[in-house]
Amino acid sequence: MTILTDPRLPLSPHRTRLSNLARLGAAALTVLASYERDQNISPPRREMVREGDHIRKPQALVSGWAFEQHILADGRRQILSVLIPGDLIGVRGHQSPFGSRSIVAATQVVTCAVPEADIGTDLEDAYAASAALEKQYLIQQTIRLGRMTAQERLIDWILETQARLMLAGVVSGNEFAVPLTQELLADALGLTNVHVNRTLQILRRDGLLSFHGGAVSLLDRPRLQSMVGYRAPGRIETG
């Protein structure tokens, strides 16, 4: 998948992402832009969608990070996925989709409404491609939790996150913000806080990556990819 961005056209993360997933015409981009006037701000730790509630209006993340979670009866939490700028919420092929898990803001999150797509339009193609990609991410998360070591989980997740940020036009290099606490990372990767901290120290000591102050630096990306056999969904190019 070749990343396409027009420097003359300032695109929001979700317009950039959808444009990279399907060939959107000027009309679709104009409609998406018009919906960005309908925005909502959620402060950190606010529950944006409650588990089981209907999502009445499809949305996109304009800025900020959130996560989908499930809380077990004894209070333990599993983060099912992390949502980043450009991601979509409630865009499905049926009316009033329900939240199968709660969505919580990790940082201040700004969302905007997105339009429903008519059948046979380029916007429908973009939404379908987005849904297919989300399914691939879910499959990879299952593989991470089921078969990967702690180090492999962390490396694979960081590489995937970088690819997702690049798809939305948020980053273009090997240094990027990941505004998540080690506790949130631990719950997303099925590890303990201590285990995440120890793994990050080992990766930094080995000159592979650093994670400090909410920012990740990939110091040896080819080696990191080789260690986990990472391949981004589709074909992503920059430059």
C-alpha positions as CSV (number, residue, x, y, z in Angstrom):
1,M,0.0,0.0,0.0
2,T,1.6,3.3,-1.1
3,I,0.9,6.2,1.2
4,L,-0.5,9.1,-0.8
5,T,-0.6,12.6,0.6
6,D,-1.1,15.9,-1.3
7,P,1.0,18.6,0.4
8,R,-1.4,21.2,-1.0
9,L,-4.3,19.7,0.9
10,P,-4.2,19.7,4.8
11,L,-5.8,16.4,5.7
12,S,-7.0,15.3,9.1
13,P,-5.7,11.9,10.3
14,H,-8.9,10.1,9.3
15,R,-9.1,11.7,5.9
16,T,-5.4,10.8,5.3
17,R,-6.0,7.3,6.5
18,L,-9.1,6.7,4.4
19,S,-7.4,8.2,1.4
20,N,-4.5,5.8,1.8
21,L,-6.9,2.9,2.0
22,A,-9.0,3.7,-1.1
23,R,-9.0,6.3,-3.9
24,L,-11.3,9.0,-2.5
25,G,-12.7,11.6,-4.8
26,A,-13.0,15.3,-4.1
27,A,-16.7,14.9,-3.2
28,A,-16.0,12.3,-0.5
29,L,-13.1,14.4,1.0
30,T,-15.3,17.5,1.0
31,V,-18.1,15.6,2.8
32,L,-15.7,14.2,5.4
33,A,-14.2,17.6,6.0
34,S,-17.7,19.1,6.5
35,Y,-18.4,16.6,9.2
36,E,-15.3,17.7,11.1
37,R,-17.2,20.7,12.4
38,D,-19.2,18.4,14.7
39,Q,-16.5,17.6,17.3
40,N,-16.5,16.4,20.9
41,I,-13.8,16.5,23.5
42,S,-13.3,13.7,26.1
43,P,-10.8,14.3,28.9
44,P,-8.4,11.5,30.0
45,R,-9.9,8.5,31.6
46,R,-13.5,9.3,30.5
47,E,-15.5,6.4,29.2
48,M,-16.4,7.4,25.7
49,V,-18.5,4.3,24.9
50,R,-20.0,2.0,27.5
51,E,-19.9,-1.7,26.9
52,G,-23.2,-2.8,25.4
53,D,-24.4,0.6,24.4
54,H,-25.5,1.5,20.9
55,I,-23.1,3.7,19.0
56,R,-25.6,6.1,17.5
57,K,-23.2,8.2,15.5
58,P,-20.1,6.9,13.7
59,Q,-17.0,8.9,14.7
60,A,-13.3,9.4,13.9
61,L,-10.5,10.3,16.2
62,V,-9.2,13.7,15.2
63,S,-6.5,13.7,17.9
64,G,-5.6,11.9,21.1
65,W,-5.4,8.2,22.1
66,A,-8.0,5.9,23.5
67,F,-8.4,2.2,24.2
68,E,-11.0,-0.6,24.0
69,Q,-11.2,-2.6,27.2
70,H,-13.0,-5.4,29.0
71,I,-13.1,-5.6,32.8
72,L,-13.3,-9.0,34.4
73,A,-15.6,-9.6,37.4
74,D,-12.6,-9.4,39.8
75,G,-11.5,-6.1,38.4
76,R,-8.7,-7.3,36.1
77,R,-8.5,-5.4,32.8
78,Q,-7.7,-6.5,29.3
79,I,-7.1,-3.8,26.7
80,L,-8.3,-5.2,23.4
81,S,-7.0,-2.5,21.2
82,V,-5.5,1.0,21.3
83,L,-7.1,3.7,19.2
84,I,-5.0,6.4,17.6
85,P,-5.6,9.5,15.6
86,G,-7.4,8.6,12.3
87,D,-9.2,5.5,13.7
88,L,-12.9,5.1,13.3
89,I,-15.5,4.2,15.9
90,G,-18.9,2.7,15.1
91,V,-18.5,2.6,11.3
92,R,-20.0,-0.8,10.5
93,G,-22.3,-2.3,7.8
94,H,-25.4,-2.1,9.8
95,Q,-27.5,0.5,11.7
96,S,-26.7,1.5,15.3
97,P,-23.8,-0.8,16.0
98,F,-23.3,-1.6,19.7
99,G,-20.1,-1.3,21.7
100,S,-18.9,-4.8,22.3
101,R,-16.4,-3.3,24.7
102,S,-16.0,0.0,26.5
103,I,-13.8,2.7,25.0
104,V,-11.9,5.0,27.4
105,A,-9.8,8.1,26.6
106,A,-6.1,7.6,27.4
107,T,-5.3,11.2,26.7
108,Q,-7.6,14.1,25.9
109,V,-9.4,12.9,22.8
110,V,-11.1,14.9,20.1
111,T,-13.6,13.1,17.9
112,C,-15.7,14.2,15.0
113,A,-18.7,12.7,13.2
114,V,-18.3,10.9,10.0
115,P,-20.9,10.3,7.3
116,E,-22.6,7.0,6.4
117,A,-21.5,5.7,3.1
118,D,-23.8,5.0,0.2
119,I,-23.5,1.6,-1.5
120,G,-21.1,1.6,-4.4
121,T,-19.3,4.8,-3.4
122,D,-15.6,5.3,-2.9
123,L,-16.3,6.1,0.7
124,E,-17.9,2.7,1.2
125,D,-14.8,1.2,-0.3
126,A,-12.6,3.1,2.2
127,Y,-14.8,2.0,5.2
128,A,-14.6,-1.6,4.0
129,A,-10.8,-1.4,3.7
130,S,-10.7,0.1,7.2
131,A,-12.8,-2.7,8.6
132,A,-10.6,-5.3,7.0
133,L,-7.5,-3.7,8.4
134,E,-9.0,-3.6,11.9
135,K,-9.7,-7.3,11.6
136,Q,-6.1,-7.9,10.7
137,Y,-5.0,-6.0,13.8
138,L,-7.3,-8.0,15.9
139,I,-5.9,-11.3,14.5
140,Q,-2.4,-10.0,15.2
141,Q,-3.3,-9.1,18.8
142,T,-4.6,-12.6,19.3
143,I,-1.3,-14.0,18.0
144,R,0.7,-11.7,20.2
145,L,-1.2,-12.7,23.4
146,G,-1.3,-16.4,22.5
147,R,2.1,-17.2,21.1
148,M,4.7,-14.4,21.5
149,T,7.2,-13.8,24.3
150,A,7.1,-10.6,26.3
151,Q,9.8,-9.1,24.2
152,E,8.2,-10.2,20.9
153,R,4.8,-8.8,22.0
154,L,6.3,-5.4,22.8
155,I,8.3,-5.1,19.6
156,D,5.5,-6.3,17.3
157,W,3.0,-3.9,18.9
158,I,5.3,-0.9,18.6
159,L,6.1,-1.7,14.9
160,E,2.4,-2.1,14.2
161,T,1.6,1.2,16.0
162,Q,4.3,3.0,13.9
163,A,2.7,1.6,10.7
164,R,-0.7,2.8,11.8
165,L,0.5,6.3,12.7
166,M,2.2,6.5,9.3
167,L,-1.0,5.4,7.5
168,A,-2.8,8.3,9.2
169,G,0.0,10.8,8.3
170,V,0.8,11.5,11.9
171,V,4.5,10.4,11.8
172,S,7.0,9.8,9.0
173,G,10.1,8.4,10.8
174,N,11.4,6.2,13.5
175,E,10.6,8.6,16.4
176,F,7.0,9.0,17.5
177,A,4.8,9.7,20.5
178,V,3.2,6.8,22.3
179,P,1.3,8.7,25.2
180,L,0.5,5.5,27.2
181,T,1.7,4.6,30.6
182,Q,3.5,1.4,31.2
183,E,0.4,0.1,33.1
184,L,-1.7,0.6,29.9
185,L,1.0,-1.1,27.8
186,A,1.0,-4.0,30.3
187,D,-2.8,-4.4,30.1
188,A,-2.6,-4.3,26.3
189,L,0.1,-6.9,26.1
190,G,-1.1,-9.3,28.8
191,L,2.0,-8.5,31.0
192,T,2.8,-7.0,34.4
193,N,4.0,-3.5,34.8
194,V,7.3,-4.8,36.1
195,H,7.7,-7.1,33.1
196,V,7.1,-4.3,30.6
197,N,9.7,-2.1,32.4
198,R,12.3,-4.9,32.4
199,T,11.7,-5.6,28.7
200,L,12.1,-2.0,27.8
201,Q,15.3,-1.8,29.7
202,I,16.7,-4.9,27.8
203,L,15.7,-3.4,24.4
204,R,17.3,-0.1,25.3
205,R,20.5,-1.8,26.6
206,D,20.7,-3.8,23.4
207,G,20.5,-0.7,21.3
208,L,17.2,-1.6,19.7
209,L,14.7,1.0,20.9
210,S,14.1,3.5,23.7
211,F,10.9,4.5,25.3
212,H,11.1,7.7,27.4
213,G,8.8,10.5,28.2
214,G,6.0,9.0,26.1
215,A,8.1,8.9,23.0
216,V,9.5,5.8,21.2
217,S,12.8,5.8,19.2
218,L,13.4,2.8,17.0
219,L,17.2,2.5,17.0
220,D,17.6,-0.5,14.8
221,R,14.3,-1.0,13.0
222,P,15.6,-3.8,10.5
223,R,16.7,-5.9,13.4
224,L,13.5,-5.4,15.3
225,Q,11.5,-6.5,12.3
226,S,13.7,-9.5,11.9
227,M,13.2,-10.5,15.5
228,V,9.4,-10.8,15.2
229,G,9.1,-11.5,11.4
230,Y,7.1,-8.3,11.2
231,R,5.3,-7.3,8.0
232,A,2.9,-4.4,7.9
233,P,-0.6,-5.2,6.4
234,G,-0.5,-4.2,2.8
235,R,2.5,-2.4,1.4
236,I,3.3,0.9,3.0
237,E,5.9,3.3,1.6
238,T,7.0,6.7,2.7
239,G,8.5,9.5,0.7
